[in-house]
């Protein structure tokens, strides 16, 4: 299973694909100098394989590389940050 995470700034989202097929999205909105993540979704047929965590981790790593901050409105992103304190420095 080949996965790829991509940033699609024109659609304000990060995507994860499995074997070339869209498997999930993490949407964001730019507000006050931070990226607000209101919604993350993985295809129901592909849940339970760690794709959500892979998507969020890649998105947060990209935000960090760009010197950005986040506001995790989505419960999944908030839970990911709670479980991975090394990302707490990204909180706006």
Secondary structure, 3 states (H helix, E strand, C coil): CCEEEEEEHHHCEEEEEECCEEEEEEEEEEECCEEEEEEEEECHHHCCCCHHHHHHHHHHHHHHHCCCCEEECCHHHHHHHHHCHHHHHHEC
